Amino acid sequence: MSGQQPLLATDATFFQPVWNTYTIGQSGTETVPAGASNCLIVAGGGAGQGNVTIPTTAGQSAGGGSGAWVSLSIAVTGGNTMSYSVGSGGYSGTIPTTTGANGTATTVSGTVAGGTVNVSAGGGHGGTFSAGTGTVGAGGTASGGNTNTNGNAGTKTTSGQGGNGVDGYDSAGGAGGVNSNVSGGTGGNATQTSSPTHTSGSGGGGGGTESQANIGGVGGGGGISFYYT
């Protein structure tokens, strides 16, 4: 009879993928599950708020910018930890909102088997209105990933309708409000899809409006996913 011993399977052989997702405003510590050897981090930032024109000025309603989007694949070992914070969409309760609030960044940081993690999917900027001119919000800035995609700037219309917020990754920007005491449309939040590599897009920008009695559209919020293999 052979003296060979049966091969023993390692934990990694039978490791089943683990997918953790977090949405607007959540923060905490992410712990790598036992047996995992790689983590795909996908982060999307919050979007900026749209403006309100004062006085009513056709064609100067400006949408907020969308959040940035970052993807990072890195080696991990069970028990490694990372700190995370999910960005929110810009919101200012001021009526009228001549300066839309900026969205906040979605961040992940820590040290894992593959090195230092310092992901930042920046928040989009709010649309503004000053001296008769609307200015669209810039998109957020991305850094720290294998793929870094800056957010899209908002848009400004040439008619009486407020500017639409731009689409974020996997999320729709809000439609601009019209000049009839209607607030700008709200930007879409980051969405969780069935594919781990396409989840947690950035928030869409809020729409601008010419309604002096209301606020600019609120920016959509961000998201994070951690996909372990």
C-alpha positions in Angstrom: 0.0 0.0 0.0 1.3 3.4 -0.9 2.7 5.6 1.9 1.3 8.8 0.3 -1.1 10.8 2.4 -4.3 12.2 0.9 -4.1 15.9 -0.1 -5.7 18.2 2.3 -7.7 21.1 0.8 -6.8 24.5 2.0 -9.3 27.1 3.2 -8.7 29.0 -0.1 -9.7 26.0 -2.2 -13.2 26.1 -0.9 -13.6 29.8 -0.3 -16.9 31.1 -1.6 -16.9 34.7 -2.9 -18.2 37.3 -0.4 -19.8 40.5 -1.5 -20.4 43.3 1.1 -22.1 46.6 0.0 -22.8 49.9 1.8 -24.9 52.8 1.0 -25.4 56.5 1.7 -24.0 57.8 4.9 -22.7 54.5 6.2 -19.2 54.2 7.7 -17.3 51.7 9.7 -14.6 49.0 9.6 -14.5 46.3 7.0 -12.8 43.0 8.0 -11.5 40.6 5.4 -13.2 37.2 5.8 -11.0 34.1 6.5 -9.8 32.4 3.3 -10.0 35.4 1.0 -7.0 36.3 -1.1 -8.2 39.2 -3.2 -10.6 42.1 -2.8 -12.2 44.2 -5.5 -13.2 47.6 -4.0 -15.6 49.7 -6.0 -16.5 53.2 -4.7 -18.7 56.0 -5.9 -18.9 59.5 -4.4 -22.0 61.7 -3.7 -23.2 64.3 -6.2 -23.6 68.0 -6.0 -26.8 70.0 -5.6 -28.3 72.1 -8.4 -28.7 75.9 -8.1 -31.6 78.4 -8.0 -31.5 81.6 -10.1 -32.2 84.9 -8.4 -33.7 86.8 -10.0 -35.4 84.3 -12.4 -33.0 84.1 -15.3 -33.8 81.9 -18.3 -31.0 79.5 -19.3 -28.9 79.9 -16.1 -30.2 77.0 -14.0 -27.1 74.8 -13.4 -27.0 71.2 -12.4 -24.6 69.7 -9.9 -21.7 67.5 -10.9 -21.8 63.7 -10.3 -19.5 61.9 -7.9 -16.3 60.2 -9.0 -15.9 56.4 -9.4 -12.9 54.3 -8.3 -12.1 50.6 -8.7 -9.2 48.8 -6.9 -8.2 45.1 -7.0 -5.7 44.2 -4.2 -4.4 41.1 -2.4 -5.7 40.5 1.1 -5.5 38.1 4.0 -8.3 37.1 6.4 -8.4 39.5 9.3 -7.1 42.6 7.4 -9.2 45.6 8.1 -10.1 48.8 6.2 -12.0 51.9 7.2 -14.8 53.1 4.9 -17.2 56.0 4.6 -19.9 56.4 2.0 -20.5 59.9 0.6 -23.8 61.7 0.6 -25.4 63.9 -2.0 -25.2 67.7 -1.6 -28.1 69.4 0.2 -28.6 72.9 1.5 -31.9 73.8 3.1 -31.4 77.4 2.2 -34.2 78.9 0.1 -33.3 80.0 -2.5 -30.3 77.8 -3.1 -28.1 80.2 -5.2 -25.1 78.0 -4.2 -25.7 74.3 -4.3 -24.0 72.2 -1.7 -21.2 69.8 -2.7 -21.5 66.1 -2.4 -19.1 64.3 -0.1 -16.4 61.8 -0.9 -16.6 58.0 -0.5 -13.4 56.7 1.0 -11.6 53.5 1.9 -8.3 53.3 3.8 -6.1 50.8 5.5 -3.2 48.4 5.1 -3.8 44.9 3.7 -1.6 42.1 2.4 -1.2 43.8 -0.9 -0.2 47.2 0.5 -1.8 50.5 1.4 -5.4 51.3 0.5 -6.2 54.9 0.0 -9.3 55.1 -2.2 -11.2 58.4 -2.7 -14.2 58.8 -5.0 -14.7 62.6 -4.6 -18.0 64.3 -4.3 -19.5 66.4 -7.1 -19.7 70.2 -6.7 -22.9 72.1 -6.5 -24.2 74.4 -9.2 -24.0 78.2 -8.4 -25.6 81.4 -9.5 -24.0 84.8 -9.1 -24.3 88.2 -10.9 -26.9 86.9 -13.3 -24.8 83.8 -14.4 -25.3 80.2 -13.5 -22.2 77.9 -13.3 -22.5 74.1 -13.4 -21.0 72.0 -10.7 -17.7 70.1 -11.5 -17.5 66.4 -11.2 -15.8 64.8 -8.3 -12.1 63.7 -8.4 -11.1 60.1 -8.3 -7.8 58.7 -6.8 -6.2 55.6 -5.3 -7.6 52.9 -7.7 -6.5 50.8 -10.6 -9.3 52.7 -12.5 -10.0 56.3 -11.5 -12.9 58.0 -13.2 -13.7 61.6 -12.4 -17.3 62.6 -12.2 -19.2 64.5 -14.9 -19.9 68.2 -14.8 -23.5 69.3 -14.5 -25.4 70.9 -17.5 -27.0 74.3 -18.0 -30.0 74.8 -20.2 -30.7 77.6 -22.7 -34.4 77.7 -22.0 -36.7 78.2 -19.0 -36.2 74.7 -17.7 -33.7 74.1 -15.0 -30.5 72.2 -15.9 -30.5 68.5 -15.5 -28.0 66.8 -13.2 -25.7 64.5 -15.0 -25.8 60.8 -14.8 -23.5 59.1 -12.3 -22.2 55.6 -12.9 -25.2 53.3 -12.9 -27.4 56.1 -11.6 -29.5 58.8 -13.3 -29.2 62.5 -12.8 -32.3 64.4 -11.7 -34.4 66.3 -14.2 -34.3 70.1 -13.8 -37.4 71.8 -12.3 -39.3 74.3 -14.5 -40.1 78.0 -13.6 -43.3 77.3 -11.8 -42.3 77.1 -8.1 -40.9 73.6 -8.6 -37.7 72.5 -7.1 -34.9 71.0 -9.2 -35.0 67.3 -9.8 -33.2 65.0 -7.4 -30.2 63.1 -8.6 -30.2 59.3 -8.7 -28.4 57.4 -5.9 -25.6 54.9 -6.6 -27.2 51.6 -7.4 -26.3 48.0 -6.5 -26.5 45.8 -9.6 -26.2 42.0 -9.9 -22.6 42.3 -11.1 -20.0 43.0 -8.4 -17.7 44.8 -10.9 -20.5 47.3 -11.7 -22.0 48.0 -8.4 -21.8 51.2 -6.4 -21.7 53.8 -9.1 -21.5 57.5 -8.2 -24.5 59.6 -7.4 -26.1 61.7 -10.2 -26.1 65.5 -9.9 -29.2 67.4 -8.7 -31.0 69.6 -11.3 -31.1 73.4 -11.1 -34.3 75.4 -11.1 -35.6 79.0 -11.8 -38.1 78.7 -8.9 -37.1 81.3 -6.3 -39.5 79.7 -3.7 -37.7 76.3 -3.6 -34.3 74.7 -3.4 -32.0 73.2 -6.0 -32.3 69.5 -6.7 -30.5 67.4 -4.1 -27.5 65.3 -5.3 -27.6 61.5 -5.3 -25.6 59.6 -2.7 -22.7 57.3 -3.2 -21.9 53.7 -2.4 -19.2 51.1 -1.8 -18.8 47.4 -2.5 -16.1 44.9 -1.3 -16.0 41.7 -3.4 -13.7 38.9 -2.0 -12.4 36.0 -3.8 
